[in-house]
Structure formats: structure tokens, C-alpha cells
Amino acid sequence: MVRLFRHYVPGSLLILGVAEALLLIGAVYAGVELWALEFSGSSKDLVELLFLKAALFAFVILSAMTAMGLYWRELRVSSVWPIFLRVAAAFAFGIIMLSVLFYLVPELFIGRGALANALVVALASVMLVRAAHFYYADHEGMRKRILVVGTGKKASQLEMLRRKVDWHGFTLVGYFHVTGEHDVVASSKILDRSRPLLQLVESLQIDELVIAIDDRRKAFPVDDILECKMRGMAVLDLVTFFERQTRKIKLDALHPSSMIFSDGFSKAILKNYTKATFDVSISLVLLALVWPVMLATAAAIVLESRAKGPIFYRQARVGRNGALFNVLKFRSMRVDAETDGKAKWAERDDPRITRVGKIIRKFRVDELPQLINVMRGEMSFVGPRPERPEFVHQLVEEIPFYNLRHKVNPGITGWAQISYPYGASSQDAVEKLQYDLYYIKNYSLMFDLVILFQTAYAVLWGRGAR
């Protein structure tokens, strides 16, 4: 894992992205040269601003590939063919976006022949690189070898990592028993107790130590661990390891002291004028692009209800610092959805949802009026999902640190929304809070952009909607 803009990114995906960006830029140069050879012309005719044009070409295609989920760590495929299909779809989408750009700014066009050549070269190159990445990125020889120091309750929490993606990039060699600690992990996974830590590390070629000792005051091999660190070995505590691998913060491993001394949870996010400018700018651009969709949605709601219900749905939600505001959404449920006045979690195949509601929820169209909430400053474009006060009162009592998510503006989309299915219970709220805390701790403007691209993927593939 590589920490880029405070966000943990798999090293193999980062290398893949850089390689594909260079290939896409190179494909434009190759396309121009092939065009020049084909027509016995000079590539100098198209050289003007060629790097800018090549960079634009690469950015558009990479954006389309991101929207197709090709940089999504959780993408699960059993063969390389689904990846090829997504690459082809991304290129088709990219061609459409490039055509619009070239129509709006003709000076950026590199010519039909050169563009066609560039697309062929780029598609072939990306397919080849993707195939290599699929077969070799998680090869045993590319993984870090990790040794866990500790065999008690904390160490046993690693057995909770059941998803294949959470084990990506490393191999768990085993557990090192610390004198005086009660063993909880299986004895078959505990390494030779008679050998000292340094000897095991050297003989097993360990790359990284994860410290998971239940009580560090009783027994902590300080000298051995310090020696390992001085030899260039990475040493992580359990909380950081979980954060890196799962990209969420485990509540049962979180303590106030770890939050105080961590390098995250900065107050800067509360007074970040760059974020506010980013929110308003994105909202204005989206409103300019999606107003026809919003108009069509409003018309569909009116037609289905025969003009016997409101188009918009206003509901009290908890915002930053606990302040209440009315969130705006397109109405996707029957008017009598909560006639008894009691708040209810949305359910899978909820009978209260209308036919139009099922469609607009699947593609998140019902969320578009929240752009107005962003313009008012009540929400951000990216942030924790705003919850109803009835649920918040309950969850604050049940879940530790739940109020921390109200230290920032709620968002239309967020890290929890794209990383975890739609929440419909207290347990789901716990899972989503862990992702929200990761976002708050590691916030950066670049992280917001990553979430926006992943949201496009979630919308296109209908992930997490209910």
C-alpha cells in the first residue's frame, strides 16, 4: 500500500495507473507519427500543443476507465475477459466525451486519422497491460511478508479479514508469541516459540511487523522491535494495519488517545474554504448538466401520482455540529409511507417505493435536488450521509464515537456510501461509521475527487442503491 494524498492506495494499482497514463500519452504521439507515415506528411503539422492534446486524451480515457470501475480495488472478476469488456466500454465512452470536447474546442482536435491511430494503439496497449496486471499483480513474489507480534485477542482480530481484497498485497507468515500472553490464535499459526524474534525475522525474510500485543506494559520486546526498525523493516500497530488494508477505522480498536496523537482528524476540514469552493463549483456544473434529467424526473413523478402528491420530499436531517436542516430529494415513496409518524429504515424491495422511485433510486437521481442544499452550505458534495434525528438519537447511545461524523458537513455522496451497501440497521450504521471516520481522518481534496469518480462507477453499475 502507498499513502497518496493521505489515502491508502494499492501499490500495484498506482503503478498500473501511471503506466496506463504514459501509454495513453505515448499513443497520441504514435498516432500522429503513423498518420504522417501513411500520408507522407510531416508530423510537425500536428505538433503544436501536442503534449496538451495527449494529456487531455489520457485524462478523458482514464476518467472513463475509473467510471467503469477499472481502478476500484474491490473489483472482483474470475477471468480477464470482463476486464477487457470494461476497457472497451470505457474507450467507447471516452470517444463520446472526446467528440464533445473537440466540438466545443476545435483547437484541441488532432485529426481523424491521427486520433483513430491513437485509439487503436492505446486500446491494444491498455489491454496488454491489464492482462499482465491481472495475472501478476498479486503474485506471491510481489507480496510483503508480514509477521504479527502477539497471539492474544488483538492478534486474533486478523482472522476477521475474510475478504480476499483485504489480504491483497501481503502474506501472513505467522504469529510470534510474547512471554506472558494468553494464546487465542490457533497454535498451528504460532511460530517456533524457542527462537528469538530477530532470528525468526531474518530466517523467514519478513518485510513488516504488525504489533498486536494485548497488554504492552507486561511484555514488549522493545529491543528486538527497535532493531528490526533500524534495519529498515516497517513496524505498524494493529489499528494502522487495519486502516491500511480495509480503508476504514475499526471502532473496537479505536481509543481517544489514538485519535489525539494520530496525524489525522484535523480541524482544517471544518474551515477549509477550498472544499467549500469545490462543493459549489461541482454543484453548479452538475446543475447545468443534469437539469433536463431533473425536469424529466419531476414530470414522471407528477404523471405517476396524477398530480396528487409533492414532487420534492423534505425531511429533517442532522448536519454539522448537530444542527438540523431539511434535505431535498425527489419523492420516491408513496405519500402515505409513514402515516403512523414513526421513522423507518428503508428495506430491500421496500413496498413503499413507487415505480418511478425504483428507477431514480437505482441511479441516485433522487439525490440531485440536494445540490441546492450544497449551494446553501447545509451539505458538502462529499461527506458522511445525513441521518434523521430519530435515528441519530438512537445511534449516539448505541455506538461509540458516532457523534464524530457530525463534525463535518454531511454529503450527497461519501466514502461510506460507495464502500458499503445501503445501511438499514444499527449494525450497518456501525460499519458505515468506520468508513466515515476513515474519510474524516484522511480528508484531502484529492480524496474527494477519488470518491466522485467511484460514485460515477456506483451509479453506472447500480451499486448500493435501495
LINDA-V147595 format. One record per pair of residues at least 6 apart in sequence whose ideal C-beta (glycine too) atoms are under 7 Angstrom apart, sorted by the first residue. I is the first residue (numbers start at 1). J is the second residue. Records with the same first field share a line. If there is no record, write none. Layout:
I = J, J
This chain:
1 = 8, 9, 10, 11, 169, 244
2 = 9, 11, 14
4 = 14
5 = 444, 446, 447
6 = 442, 444, 447
7 = 442, 444, 447, 450
8 = 244, 247
10 = 73, 168, 169
11 = 169
12 = 133, 137
13 = 71, 73
16 = 129, 133
17 = 71
19 = 129
20 = 62, 126, 129
21 = 58, 62
23 = 122, 125, 126, 129
24 = 57, 58, 61, 62, 122
25 = 54, 55, 58
27 = 118, 121, 122, 125
28 = 53, 54, 57, 110, 118
29 = 54
30 = 118, 121
31 = 114, 115, 117, 118, 121
32 = 43, 46, 50, 110, 114
33 = 43
34 = 117
35 = 111, 113, 114, 117
36 = 42, 43
38 = 113
46 = 110, 111, 114
53 = 108, 110
56 = 108
57 = 98, 118
60 = 94, 97, 98
61 = 90, 91, 94, 122
63 = 453
64 = 90, 93, 94, 97
65 = 71, 87, 90
66 = 453, 457
67 = 453, 456, 457, 460
68 = 86, 89, 90, 457
69 = 75, 86, 457, 461
70 = 86, 87, 90
72 = 454, 457
73 = 165
74 = 165
77 = 83
80 = 131, 134
83 = 130, 134
84 = 127
87 = 126, 127, 130
91 = 119, 123
101 = 108
102 = 108, 109
138 = 168
140 = 171
143 = 169, 170, 171
144 = 169, 170, 207, 208
145 = 171, 173, 204, 205, 206, 207
146 = 170, 171, 172, 173, 207, 208, 210
147 = 173, 174, 176, 200, 201, 204, 206, 209
148 = 155, 158, 172, 175, 176, 210, 212
149 = 176, 178, 209, 210, 211, 212, 213
150 = 175, 178, 181, 211, 212, 213, 214
151 = 175, 177, 181, 183, 184, 185, 190
152 = 181, 182, 184, 214
153 = 184, 214
154 = 212, 213, 214, 238
155 = 175, 184, 185, 212
156 = 184, 185
157 = 238
158 = 172
161 = 167, 245
166 = 245, 246
173 = 204, 206
174 = 189, 190, 191
175 = 185, 189, 190, 191
176 = 191, 197, 200
177 = 183, 190, 193
178 = 213, 219, 221
179 = 219
180 = 218, 219
181 = 213, 214, 219
183 = 190
191 = 200
196 = 224
197 = 221, 224
198 = 224, 227
201 = 228
206 = 233
207 = 233, 234
208 = 233, 234, 236
209 = 225, 228, 233, 235
210 = 236, 238, 241
211 = 235, 236, 237, 238
212 = 238
213 = 220
225 = 235
228 = 235
229 = 235
238 = 253
239 = 250, 253, 254, 258
242 = 250, 253
243 = 249, 438
247 = 438
248 = 434, 435, 438
249 = 434, 437, 438, 441
250 = 434
251 = 400, 401, 430, 433, 434
254 = 401
259 = 265
262 = 441
264 = 441, 442
265 = 440, 441
269 = 275, 408, 440, 443
270 = 407, 408
274 = 445
275 = 380, 445
278 = 445, 448
279 = 374, 380, 381
280 = 374, 375
282 = 381
283 = 371, 374, 375, 381
286 = 371
287 = 371
290 = 368
293 = 365
294 = 368
297 = 330, 360, 365
298 = 311
300 = 356
301 = 311, 330, 331, 356
302 = 311
304 = 354, 355, 356
309 = 331, 335
310 = 331
311 = 330, 331
312 = 328, 329, 330, 331, 369
313 = 329, 330, 331
314 = 326, 328
315 = 326, 327, 388
316 = 324, 326, 388, 389
317 = 325, 327, 386, 387, 388, 410
318 = 324, 386, 387, 389, 392, 406
319 = 325, 378, 386, 409, 410
320 = 406, 408, 409
321 = 406
322 = 406
324 = 389
325 = 378
327 = 370, 373, 386
328 = 369, 370, 372, 373
329 = 366, 367, 369, 370
330 = 360, 365, 366, 369
332 = 353, 354, 357, 360, 361, 366
333 = 352, 353, 354, 357
334 = 352, 354
337 = 352
338 = 344
343 = 388, 390, 391
345 = 424, 425
346 = 422, 424, 466
347 = 424
348 = 466
353 = 361
360 = 366
361 = 465, 466
362 = 462, 465
363 = 459
364 = 459, 465
367 = 412
370 = 379, 412
373 = 379
374 = 380, 381, 412
379 = 386, 409, 410, 411, 412
380 = 409, 411
381 = 411, 412
382 = 411, 413, 414, 448, 451, 452
383 = 408, 409, 410, 411, 414
384 = 405, 408, 410, 411, 414, 416, 436
385 = 410, 414, 416, 417
386 = 410
395 = 402, 426, 429
396 = 402, 403
398 = 426
399 = 429, 430, 433
401 = 437
402 = 433
404 = 437, 440
405 = 433, 436
407 = 440
408 = 440
413 = 451, 455
414 = 436, 439, 451
415 = 435, 436, 438, 439, 451
416 = 432, 435, 436
417 = 464
418 = 451, 454, 455, 458, 464
419 = 435
420 = 431, 432, 435
421 = 464
422 = 464, 465, 466
423 = 429, 432
458 = 464
